[in-house]
């Protein structure tokens, strides 16, 4: 299994970004896939996940601002991030959200700053 994250960048507070996670070596259909983030100097934590039927779950800190979705035909998971805040600054990763994690990708750097 392999994950390749993209779409990060520098954005002003209140702005938006859309992250993509291209998965290979397995089909995302049938797994719960999550977006995780690691702020500078802090541990990696879960931000959002989506299960096979399409039910979504969000951390309290991103509820109402972030939306996770999938395109099974492209084997890709997305994270639409709106109304970004400086505290959203982190490296964002995707991986399975249950069971043993597969190898982590390089992540996507998101920096929210004016």
Residue, then its C-alpha position, 0 to 999 in steps of 0.5 A: x500500500x502507498x499513499x501520495x498526498x498533494x495540494x498543500x500550500x500557504x494560505x491566509x486565514x479564512x482561505x481554502x485548500x483541497x488536499x488529495x491522497x492518491x492510494x495505490x496497491x489496494x482499493x480504498x473501497x472497503x476500508x475506513x480511510x482517514x486524514x491525519x495531521x501533525x502540527x510543528x512539534x506536536x504528535x500526529x492526530x486524526x482530523x477526519x475519516x470516511x468508511x466504506x458506506x461513506x459515513x464521515x467522522x470529524x475531529x471537533x476542531x475541524x467540524x463544519x470546516x473540513x469535508x472528507x470525500x472519496x472518488x473510488x474510480x480514481x482510488x483517491x481521498x480528498x479533504x476540502x478545508x475551508x475557513x482555515x485557521x493558523x492552528x490548522x498549520x500542519x503536515x497532512x497525511x492519509x492512511x487507514x483509520x483502523x487497524x495497523x497503519x500502512x506506511x506513511x506517505x510524505x504528507x502535504x504541508x499546509x501553512x495558514x498565515x497572513 
